[in-house]
Amino acid sequence: MATLLYRLGRTAFRHRLRFVVGWLVLLVLAGGGFAAFGSHLDSEATIPGSQSQRGIDLLERSLPEATGVTAQLVFAAPPGATVDDPAHRARIGNAVRQAGTAPQVAEATDPFETGTISADRRTALAQVLYPIKRDVLDDASVTALEDIAAAARANGMRAEVGGSVYSTAGMHAGIGEVIGVAVAVIVLVVTFGSLLAAGLTLVTAITGLVIGLLGLMLASNLATISDTAPSLALMVGLAVGIDYALFIGSRHRAQLADGMAAEESAARAVATAGGAVVFAGLTVIIALAGLSVVGIPFLTVMGLAAALTVLMAVAAAVTLLPALIGLAGDRLRPRPGSRAARPERAGAGGLRWARLVTRRPLLTIPAVLLVLGALALPALKLELAMPDNGTADPASTQRKAYDLISTAFGPGNNGRLLVLVHTRRGGDPVRAAAQIAEGLDLPGVISVSGPEPGTDGRTAVLNLVPAQGPRTQATQRLVRDIRARTPALGTAAGAEVLVTGSTPAAIDVSDRLRDSMAPFTAVVVGLSLLLLLLVFRSLLVPVKAAAGFLLSAGAAFGSVVAVFQWGRLAEMFGVATTGPVFSFMPIVVIAVLFGLAMDYQVFLVSRIREEYVHTGRPREAVPAGSRHATRVITAAALIMFAVFAGFVTTDDLTLKPIALGLAAGILTDAFLVRMTLVPAILALTGHAAWWLPKWLNRLLPDLDIEGTNLQRPPAPHTQDSELATEPAAPSK
């Protein structure tokens, strides 16, 4: 592996113009394709095989208008008045008529005709129906409805818009993301001590990221890609792209400071640090692709989209960066007398820290475990649910509508259940549905509507209103109780009964995620452990890496619970509403954090192993290897933290808790686990840390991530040589 990467790095350096032009051509092609074809992102999430999805599929055939996107116009009279007052009634009627002719609207129901007036006659609810899915609803159509509501507000009457027309915010860049990138630039400049080196790193990362995102957008024209997938891809791709270029660039600068020729240094940086980047990237890709195990297309696409940007980040780091290094030449060599020119000084902090944590490993290890346990303790109270308008900003119109409906009609009206009755051929669906409705008189059910027949002559729908809101435990229990009862009711009525709608779908998602967590973790961790076994040729190191990750994940979940459920520092993080966390958060954070944690594991432990392979002294290898890696890992962790923290400011409720969990998890993993706990364990276990059974050692291929099969570099010189020697043949 090292020999192959050495040749790749040297080739990119020598033929730098060709490589740079090749990447520019790829960028232009991707950009031109996006300009020509655009994108077609999908906001619909399906859960194949679930009861709710079977019901939705059947509804699309028999009662398609029931599966279209809906909006709610909520009107509330001022104190002391009712919606029956002539002036208010006239305004409501005018607003409903305008809504009925608004763009893309199929129908708007008059609340005085449908009877959707609250018991105190102060609130009226009009339904606005769109015969389309959310992904083809124009934002301008929603804006037009909001304008109609705004015009109806007069003489103290309130008018708000809610419903499923509102979804997650999707991908966008705000001030938080810009600040995150700015912090990353500052960290790069401080780390390298060079604007040029920092600039090359950033150009490499952004080039790979942009091509990956443009490719993803183009792919959305051929395949179904969720509108939140680019958000995760942007966040992960930016973080790893900067880190991977940083790993290779810092190794190159350190070798230049030792007097190595620029070409030789670039080739060796790609062969050694680049090897760590390749295997770290593979670990991230495995973890992200592992999301497909869950069996939810929405989540699979998110993982594969992010994996694509990681792949582009690795490719850019090992090909574009050495080409840019070739263009820069000796201008990247640290100036004599500068901090970067004195590696012994630059790594002094890391050396002191490594010696401190390894001097008394039996004290360091329990102390770190105690801190990590305290950080993870809140995770025991983690509650999960799908976001809805009740989790939106209290100042938003959809949240105001949600609250008005809950107060006037009961919280269950924000999460109605659809009971779908599908009869055998020749059966009467309306009669069967009416018979089944009589058996749904359960505690927690407020009302069951009359049957609404479908167009196929075999289907009817019952609209059931629960007593509690859609995200409550009581409603989850009610859905399960109804589903437990419907098979018998269906048999008696000669029909199949399916409980569907947005609330049951959210419950099915949570159940699928819970059931998939164990196989997902087994697949991802198992494949990654195998990869680490190949890299480090050790049994203890991979197991220790996985155990350390679990501690970091616990701390990440603990921080999310503290902020999003308990409201600690909620205002600072822009969390307007506390409550259950987005259901996808744990599995996405596990996938991304595991991959990123292995980045640091590979980069740190590969340097320690490199020292161990050269010296054969395990305890001395820990501080020696840490000395070279600690400063870079610190910079990489701060960059990742800045990028993830920037995304905490987003309005996307699916991304916000993920970003916070990753930011907290990265800090915990880098500083407490990889730079403190790992060195202490390696120092304590000594030679045993690198033990591998002889029979297994013979079976495993020698990947040579440390570059031991490369010959020693030629004598130092300052000018690039076109006659750099070939690496020696692999040693026996």
Beta strands, then each sheet from edge to edge (+ up, - down):
strand 1: 70-76
strand 2: 107-108
strand 3: 123-129
strand 4: 158-163
strand 5: 384-385
strand 6: 417-423
strand 7: 445-448
strand 8: 452-453
strand 9: 459-466
strand 10: 495-500
strand 11: 581-582
sheet 1: 2+ 3- 1+ 4-
sheet 2: 5+ 11+
sheet 3: 7+ 9- 6+ 10-
sheet 4: 7+ 9- 8+
end
